[in-house]
Amino acid sequence: MDQVFKTVLLVALPASGKSEVRNFMANIDAKRLVDEFHIGENLQLDDFPYVHFMRRIDECLVELGKERIYYPGEEPFIDARDWGTLIHLLNEDYKDMHTRARLNSDHVAEHYFNRIDRAAEAVGLPPRNSLLDPAIRAKVAEMLEDEAREMLKEKESQYPDTFEGKTIVIECARGGPDGSSMPLTGSYGYQYSFPEFCPEILEEAAILYIWVTPEESRRKNNDRANPDDPGSNLFHGVPMAVMLGDYGVDDMQYLREHSEVENTITVKSLGRTYHLPIGVFDNRVDKTTFLRQDKEKWDEASVKEMTESIKQATDTMWSNYKK
């Protein structure tokens, strides 16, 4: 059997430490990463760039005097099924990475409009970009072309020559409205999003879950937010209405407790049942904020504590991987 996870779903509430964990892994010697954590050279996929791009579409529409199509403002999605839209975009990114699909086009923003529409239709939503007035759509595409090209460049830059010894890390955050009882229903939480992943991902995936309380997530979100860098993974801030409306509760603990197999999450999708191994990195007492600093400033004791905590989680994942 291979010595590394093929795919790791890195999941948590916003500002829980996902990006910091990725930064930590990026600064560990490759051999140690394999030997101690069963994680190979990282290939990164993340749904946040699409969240940001959809907000940018709305901002451009407002600038042109038109109605928003994804968000009513700083509030959660107009239609919560867009959490599934994001998963289908990740599915496509995963497949593009494996086929090393490259786009040669003078209209990259239009390409992303079509991709978002296609992903939305997969969860029963209308193709909203296609329904825009053609002149308005063309203007929005022109306004976002440079940003779209940067997204595409970042995506294609990660295509590897080989997947041997590589681990695809897929990052996302899910939750539900503040005050919700368990289990979550509808389009909220991991109970909705996990089954939307394609079989190719579910067959290979293990889950690294970073555990913080919703209250701690909100505190850290406020601390990290940089309004001058809203597209940054490390420094973007989530609006408080979204923190309460979409991330007020976290259903991962419920799913763990009700899984069919211990230390896994049971996912039923397209007539099949998957038991995804899960490891929990308990970050309720903050262990990750120091990783926002330059590596030269990392405290040795903090690095040691972080290493032990991550190793405990990945050891649990590995003990149940592909059994």
Long-range contacts (C-beta under 8 A, 24 or more apart in sequence): 1-322, 2-165, 3-34, 3-38, 3-165, 4-34, 4-38, 4-39, 4-40, 4-165, 4-166, 4-167, 5-38, 5-39, 5-40, 5-167, 5-204, 5-206, 5-314, 5-317, 5-318, 5-321, 6-163, 6-167, 6-168, 6-204, 6-205, 7-167, 7-168, 7-169, 7-170, 7-201, 7-204, 7-205, 7-206, 8-39, 8-167, 8-168, 8-169, 8-170, 8-205, 8-206, 8-207, 8-208, 8-317, 9-170, 9-172, 9-205, 9-206, 9-207, 9-208, 9-276, 10-169, 10-170, 10-171, 10-172, 10-208, 10-210, 11-171, 11-172, 11-173, 11-174, 11-190, 11-207, 11-208, 11-209, 11-210, 11-252, 12-173, 12-209, 12-210, 12-211, 12-212, 12-217, 12-283, 13-173, 13-175, 13-212, 13-214, 13-217, 13-247, 13-250, 14-173, 14-217, 14-221, 14-238, 14-243, 14-247, 15-217, 15-218, 15-220, 15-221, 15-223, 15-224, 15-238, 16-173, 16-210, 16-211, 16-212, 16-216, 16-217, 16-220, 16-283, 17-210, 17-212, 17-281, 17-283, 17-286, 17-287, 17-288, 17-289, 17-291, 18-171, 18-173, 18-210, 19-171, 19-233, 19-234, 20-234, 20-288, 20-289, 20-291, 20-292, 21-208, 21-210, 21-281, 21-288, 21-291, 21-310, 22-169, 22-171, 22-233, 23-234, 23-291, 23-292, 24-288, 24-291, 24-306, 24-310, 25-169, 27-295, 34-165, 36-307, 36-311, 36-314, 37-310, 37-311, 37-314, 38-314, 38-317, 38-318, 38-321, 39-167, 39-169, 39-314, 40-165, 40-166, 40-167, 41-160, 41-165, 41-166, 41-167, 42-166, 42-167, 42-168, 42-169, 43-97, 43-158, 43-160, 43-166, 43-167, 43-168, 43-169, 44-158, 44-168, 44-169, 44-171, 45-90, 45-93, 45-94, 45-97, 45-168, 45-169, 45-170, 45-171, 46-170, 46-171, 46-172, 46-233, 47-86, 47-87, 47-89, 47-90, 47-171, 47-172, 48-171, 48-233, 48-236, 49-151, 49-154, 49-231, 50-85, 50-86, 50-89, 50-116, 51-86, 52-230, 52-231, 52-236, 53-112, 53-116, 53-144, 53-147, 53-148, 53-151, 54-82, 54-116, 56-144, 56-147, 57-113, 57-129, 57-140, 57-144, 60-139, 60-140, 60-143, 60-144, 61-132, 61-136, 61-140, 63-143, 64-136, 64-139, 64-140, 66-132, 66-136, 69-128, 69-129, 69-132, 70-128, 74-239, 74-241, 74-242, 75-239, 75-241, 75-242, 75-245, 76-241, 76-242, 76-245, 76-246, 77-246, 79-125, 79-187, 80-186, 80-187, 80-188, 80-246, 81-120, 81-123, 81-124, 81-125, 81-187, 82-120, 82-123, 82-125, 82-187, 83-174, 83-187, 83-188, 83-192, 83-193, 84-122, 84-123, 84-187, 84-192, 84-193, 84-196, 85-116, 85-119, 85-120, 85-122, 85-123, 85-125, 86-119, 86-172, 86-193, 87-172, 87-193, 87-196, 87-197, 88-118, 88-119, 88-120, 88-122, 88-123, 88-196, 89-115, 89-116, 89-119, 90-170, 90-172, 90-197, 90-201, 91-119, 91-196, 91-197, 91-198, 91-201, 92-118, 92-119, 93-155, 94-168, 94-170, 94-198, 94-200, 94-201, 95-198, 95-200, 96-155, 97-158, 97-159, 97-168, 98-163, 98-200, 100-159, 102-156, 102-159, 103-152, 103-156, 107-141, 107-145, 108-145, 108-148, 108-149, 108-151, 108-152, 109-140, 109-141, 109-142, 109-144, 109-145, 109-147, 109-148, 110-141, 111-148, 111-152, 112-144, 112-148, 112-151, 112-152, 113-137, 113-141, 122-196, 123-187, 123-196, 170-201, 170-205, 173-247, 174-250, 174-251, 175-214, 175-246, 175-247, 175-248, 175-249, 175-250, 175-251, 176-246, 176-247, 176-248, 176-249, 176-250, 176-251, 177-244, 177-245, 177-246, 177-248, 177-249, 178-214, 178-244, 178-245, 178-248, 178-249, 179-248, 179-249, 180-248, 180-249, 182-249, 182-251, 182-254, 183-251, 183-254, 183-255, 183-258, 184-249, 184-251, 184-254, 188-246, 188-251, 189-249, 189-250, 189-251, 190-251, 190-252, 190-255, 190-265, 191-251, 191-255, 194-265, 194-267, 194-269, 194-276, 195-267, 195-268, 195-269, 195-270, 196-269, 197-267, 197-269, 199-269, 199-270, 199-272, 202-267, 202-269, 202-272, 202-274, 202-276, 203-274, 205-276, 206-276, 206-277, 206-278, 206-279, 206-317, 206-318, 206-320, 206-321, 207-265, 207-276, 207-277, 207-278, 207-279, 207-317, 208-278, 208-279, 208-281, 208-313, 208-314, 208-317, 209-252, 209-278, 209-279, 209-280, 209-281, 209-313, 210-281, 210-283, 210-288, 211-252, 211-253, 211-280, 211-281, 211-282, 211-283, 211-284, 212-283, 212-284, 213-284, 214-243, 214-247, 214-248, 214-249, 214-250, 216-284, 216-286, 217-243, 217-247, 218-243, 220-286, 220-289, 223-289, 224-292, 234-292, 256-280, 261-320, 263-316, 263-319, 263-320, 264-320, 275-320, 277-316, 277-317, 277-318, 277-319, 277-320, 277-321, 278-316, 278-317, 279-312, 279-313, 279-314, 279-315, 279-316, 279-317, 280-313, 280-316, 281-309, 281-310, 281-312, 281-313, 282-309, 283-309
